[in-house]
Amino acid sequence: MKLQLLIIVRHGNYDRDSGSLTDSGRNQIKGLAEKLKPFIAGMDIVILSSRAKRTQESAEILAEAFGVDSFECHGALYSDSNIMKLPEALELVRSKKEECDVMVLVTHFEFTEEFPEYFGREELKKNIRSNSLEKGEAWVVGASQNITWTTA
């Protein structure tokens, strides 16, 4: 297992009419990138995003800040009518974990609340307690170590 850190990011503030990040949202994600950079410098990074415009814009900012050429969009990282695709998201993580040291999932409120616990239970066989994140914050989960923290 190459994956060392799983970072689960909640997108930044956005305009409900256009679906695009606001200036505040862009600044939130830029600030988050600066907080994370010291922990991931020199590591191979893969960024995965939901298909929503706000998450793609957040992923683009993170990719630029981390020097990553591109990111991938996946429907498994979006919840339809509060139906989360946790098993599909976990399978996505498992399918990419050999490609990187750090995987960044840019997603939504529901996933940032539920996926850290699900990943811990199903993949790491440990209990991880997660709670709500504000927009532009992230969970950082050690994929092989016993660390979990937020950027809040």
VEXDO-111249 format. One record per residue (C-alpha): chain; y, x, z; residue number from 1. Coordinates in nm, 2 decimals. Layout:
BEGIN
<rec cadena="A" north="Y" east="X" up="Z" num="NUM"/>
...
# end
This chain:
BEGIN
<rec cadena="A" north="0.00" east="0.00" up="0.00" num="1"/>
<rec cadena="A" north="0.32" east="0.17" up="-0.12" num="2"/>
<rec cadena="A" north="0.56" east="-0.10" up="0.01" num="3"/>
<rec cadena="A" north="0.74" east="0.02" up="0.32" num="4"/>
<rec cadena="A" north="1.02" east="-0.23" up="0.36" num="5"/>
<rec cadena="A" north="1.05" east="-0.59" up="0.26" num="6"/>
<rec cadena="A" north="1.42" east="-0.71" up="0.26" num="7"/>
<rec cadena="A" north="1.47" east="-1.09" up="0.24" num="8"/>
<rec cadena="A" north="1.83" east="-1.17" up="0.14" num="9"/>
<rec cadena="A" north="2.01" east="-1.50" up="0.16" num="10"/>
<rec cadena="A" north="2.26" east="-1.53" up="-0.13" num="11"/>
<rec cadena="A" north="2.63" east="-1.52" up="-0.07" num="12"/>
<rec cadena="A" north="2.88" east="-1.81" up="-0.05" num="13"/>
<rec cadena="A" north="2.90" east="-2.00" up="-0.37" num="14"/>
<rec cadena="A" north="3.09" east="-2.28" up="-0.54" num="15"/>
<rec cadena="A" north="2.88" east="-2.59" up="-0.54" num="16"/>
<rec cadena="A" north="3.03" east="-2.71" up="-0.87" num="17"/>
<rec cadena="A" north="2.97" east="-2.40" up="-1.08" num="18"/>
<rec cadena="A" north="2.68" east="-2.25" up="-0.88" num="19"/>
<rec cadena="A" north="2.86" east="-1.91" up="-0.90" num="20"/>
<rec cadena="A" north="2.93" east="-1.68" up="-0.61" num="21"/>
<rec cadena="A" north="3.29" east="-1.71" up="-0.47" num="22"/>
<rec cadena="A" north="3.49" east="-1.40" up="-0.41" num="23"/>
<rec cadena="A" north="3.39" east="-1.43" up="-0.04" num="24"/>
<rec cadena="A" north="3.02" east="-1.45" up="-0.15" num="25"/>
<rec cadena="A" north="3.05" east="-1.14" up="-0.37" num="26"/>
<rec cadena="A" north="3.21" east="-0.95" up="-0.08" num="27"/>
<rec cadena="A" north="2.94" east="-1.06" up="0.16" num="28"/>
<rec cadena="A" north="2.67" east="-0.92" up="-0.07" num="29"/>
<rec cadena="A" north="2.87" east="-0.60" up="-0.13" num="30"/>
<rec cadena="A" north="2.90" east="-0.56" up="0.25" num="31"/>
<rec cadena="A" north="2.53" east="-0.62" up="0.29" num="32"/>
<rec cadena="A" north="2.45" east="-0.36" up="0.03" num="33"/>
<rec cadena="A" north="2.66" east="-0.10" up="0.22" num="34"/>
<rec cadena="A" north="2.47" east="-0.18" up="0.55" num="35"/>
<rec cadena="A" north="2.13" east="-0.14" up="0.38" num="36"/>
<rec cadena="A" north="2.20" east="0.17" up="0.17" num="37"/>
<rec cadena="A" north="2.14" east="0.43" up="0.45" num="38"/>
<rec cadena="A" north="1.79" east="0.28" up="0.51" num="39"/>
<rec cadena="A" north="1.67" east="0.28" up="0.15" num="40"/>
<rec cadena="A" north="1.84" east="0.58" up="0.00" num="41"/>
<rec cadena="A" north="1.60" east="0.78" up="-0.22" num="42"/>
<rec cadena="A" north="1.34" east="0.51" up="-0.22" num="43"/>
<rec cadena="A" north="1.19" east="0.32" up="-0.52" num="44"/>
<rec cadena="A" north="1.34" east="-0.03" up="-0.51" num="45"/>
<rec cadena="A" north="1.24" east="-0.36" up="-0.68" num="46"/>
<rec cadena="A" north="1.47" east="-0.66" up="-0.67" num="47"/>
<rec cadena="A" north="1.33" east="-1.01" up="-0.72" num="48"/>
<rec cadena="A" north="1.55" east="-1.32" up="-0.73" num="49"/>
<rec cadena="A" north="1.51" east="-1.69" up="-0.75" num="50"/>
<rec cadena="A" north="1.64" east="-1.85" up="-1.08" num="51"/>
<rec cadena="A" north="1.95" east="-2.00" up="-0.92" num="52"/>
<rec cadena="A" north="2.28" east="-1.86" up="-1.05" num="53"/>
<rec cadena="A" north="2.40" east="-1.77" up="-0.70" num="54"/>
<rec cadena="A" north="2.09" east="-1.56" up="-0.63" num="55"/>
<rec cadena="A" north="2.10" east="-1.39" up="-0.96" num="56"/>
<rec cadena="A" north="2.46" east="-1.29" up="-0.91" num="57"/>
<rec cadena="A" north="2.37" east="-1.16" up="-0.56" num="58"/>
<rec cadena="A" north="2.08" east="-0.97" up="-0.71" num="59"/>
<rec cadena="A" north="2.30" east="-0.82" up="-0.97" num="60"/>
<rec cadena="A" north="2.55" east="-0.69" up="-0.71" num="61"/>
<rec cadena="A" north="2.26" east="-0.54" up="-0.50" num="62"/>
<rec cadena="A" north="2.11" east="-0.38" up="-0.81" num="63"/>
<rec cadena="A" north="2.43" east="-0.21" up="-0.90" num="64"/>
<rec cadena="A" north="2.49" east="-0.10" up="-0.55" num="65"/>
<rec cadena="A" north="2.14" east="0.05" up="-0.51" num="66"/>
<rec cadena="A" north="2.13" east="0.21" up="-0.86" num="67"/>
<rec cadena="A" north="1.86" east="-0.02" up="-0.98" num="68"/>
<rec cadena="A" north="1.86" east="-0.09" up="-1.36" num="69"/>
<rec cadena="A" north="1.75" east="-0.45" up="-1.35" num="70"/>
<rec cadena="A" north="1.59" east="-0.73" up="-1.14" num="71"/>
<rec cadena="A" north="1.34" east="-1.01" up="-1.21" num="72"/>
<rec cadena="A" north="1.38" east="-1.38" up="-1.16" num="73"/>
<rec cadena="A" north="1.10" east="-1.59" up="-1.03" num="74"/>
<rec cadena="A" north="1.06" east="-1.96" up="-0.96" num="75"/>
<rec cadena="A" north="0.84" east="-1.89" up="-0.66" num="76"/>
<rec cadena="A" north="1.15" east="-1.78" up="-0.47" num="77"/>
<rec cadena="A" north="1.33" east="-2.12" up="-0.51" num="78"/>
<rec cadena="A" north="1.25" east="-2.43" up="-0.31" num="79"/>
<rec cadena="A" north="1.24" east="-2.76" up="-0.50" num="80"/>
<rec cadena="A" north="1.33" east="-3.06" up="-0.28" num="81"/>
<rec cadena="A" north="1.25" east="-2.86" up="0.03" num="82"/>
<rec cadena="A" north="0.90" east="-2.78" up="-0.10" num="83"/>
<rec cadena="A" north="0.87" east="-2.41" up="-0.04" num="84"/>
<rec cadena="A" north="0.63" east="-2.20" up="-0.25" num="85"/>
<rec cadena="A" north="0.53" east="-1.96" up="0.03" num="86"/>
<rec cadena="A" north="0.18" east="-1.88" up="-0.11" num="87"/>
<rec cadena="A" north="0.33" east="-1.82" up="-0.45" num="88"/>
<rec cadena="A" north="0.60" east="-1.60" up="-0.31" num="89"/>
<rec cadena="A" north="0.34" east="-1.40" up="-0.11" num="90"/>
<rec cadena="A" north="0.13" east="-1.35" up="-0.42" num="91"/>
<rec cadena="A" north="0.44" east="-1.23" up="-0.61" num="92"/>
<rec cadena="A" north="0.51" east="-0.97" up="-0.33" num="93"/>
<rec cadena="A" north="0.14" east="-0.86" up="-0.33" num="94"/>
<rec cadena="A" north="0.15" east="-0.82" up="-0.71" num="95"/>
<rec cadena="A" north="0.45" east="-0.59" up="-0.70" num="96"/>
<rec cadena="A" north="0.39" east="-0.39" up="-0.37" num="97"/>
<rec cadena="A" north="0.24" east="-0.09" up="-0.54" num="98"/>
<rec cadena="A" north="0.55" east="-0.05" up="-0.76" num="99"/>
<rec cadena="A" north="0.80" east="0.02" up="-0.49" num="100"/>
<rec cadena="A" north="0.89" east="0.15" up="-0.15" num="101"/>
<rec cadena="A" north="1.14" east="-0.13" up="-0.09" num="102"/>
<rec cadena="A" north="1.12" east="-0.48" up="-0.22" num="103"/>
<rec cadena="A" north="1.43" east="-0.70" up="-0.21" num="104"/>
<rec cadena="A" north="1.38" east="-1.08" up="-0.23" num="105"/>
<rec cadena="A" north="1.71" east="-1.26" up="-0.30" num="106"/>
<rec cadena="A" north="1.65" east="-1.62" up="-0.21" num="107"/>
<rec cadena="A" north="1.77" east="-1.93" up="-0.02" num="108"/>
<rec cadena="A" north="1.81" east="-2.07" up="0.33" num="109"/>
<rec cadena="A" north="1.46" east="-2.21" up="0.36" num="110"/>
<rec cadena="A" north="1.29" east="-1.89" up="0.25" num="111"/>
<rec cadena="A" north="1.49" east="-1.67" up="0.48" num="112"/>
<rec cadena="A" north="1.38" east="-1.89" up="0.77" num="113"/>
<rec cadena="A" north="1.01" east="-1.93" up="0.68" num="114"/>
<rec cadena="A" north="0.90" east="-1.64" up="0.47" num="115"/>
<rec cadena="A" north="0.93" east="-1.35" up="0.73" num="116"/>
<rec cadena="A" north="0.69" east="-1.54" up="0.96" num="117"/>
<rec cadena="A" north="0.46" east="-1.63" up="0.68" num="118"/>
<rec cadena="A" north="0.45" east="-1.27" up="0.54" num="119"/>
<rec cadena="A" north="0.39" east="-1.13" up="0.89" num="120"/>
<rec cadena="A" north="0.10" east="-1.37" up="0.96" num="121"/>
<rec cadena="A" north="-0.07" east="-1.36" up="0.62" num="122"/>
<rec cadena="A" north="0.00" east="-1.00" up="0.51" num="123"/>
<rec cadena="A" north="0.06" east="-0.79" up="0.82" num="124"/>
<rec cadena="A" north="-0.16" east="-1.00" up="1.06" num="125"/>
<rec cadena="A" north="0.12" east="-1.00" up="1.32" num="126"/>
<rec cadena="A" north="0.37" east="-1.25" up="1.46" num="127"/>
<rec cadena="A" north="0.72" east="-1.22" up="1.34" num="128"/>
<rec cadena="A" north="0.98" east="-1.45" up="1.48" num="129"/>
<rec cadena="A" north="1.26" east="-1.54" up="1.24" num="130"/>
<rec cadena="A" north="1.56" east="-1.76" up="1.27" num="131"/>
<rec cadena="A" north="1.84" east="-1.87" up="1.05" num="132"/>
<rec cadena="A" north="2.05" east="-1.62" up="0.85" num="133"/>
<rec cadena="A" north="2.41" east="-1.68" up="0.74" num="134"/>
<rec cadena="A" north="2.48" east="-1.64" up="0.37" num="135"/>
<rec cadena="A" north="2.50" east="-1.28" up="0.27" num="136"/>
<rec cadena="A" north="2.26" east="-1.16" up="0.55" num="137"/>
<rec cadena="A" north="1.91" east="-1.03" up="0.54" num="138"/>
<rec cadena="A" north="1.58" east="-0.98" up="0.72" num="139"/>
<rec cadena="A" north="1.43" east="-0.63" up="0.70" num="140"/>
<rec cadena="A" north="1.05" east="-0.62" up="0.77" num="141"/>
<rec cadena="A" north="0.85" east="-0.30" up="0.80" num="142"/>
<rec cadena="A" north="0.56" east="-0.36" up="0.57" num="143"/>
<rec cadena="A" north="0.34" east="-0.11" up="0.76" num="144"/>
<rec cadena="A" north="0.53" east="-0.06" up="1.08" num="145"/>
<rec cadena="A" north="0.61" east="-0.29" up="1.36" num="146"/>
<rec cadena="A" north="0.98" east="-0.34" up="1.28" num="147"/>
<rec cadena="A" north="1.18" east="-0.65" up="1.20" num="148"/>
<rec cadena="A" north="1.56" east="-0.68" up="1.22" num="149"/>
<rec cadena="A" north="1.84" east="-0.87" up="1.07" num="150"/>
<rec cadena="A" north="2.17" east="-0.75" up="0.93" num="151"/>
<rec cadena="A" north="2.36" east="-1.01" up="1.13" num="152"/>
# end
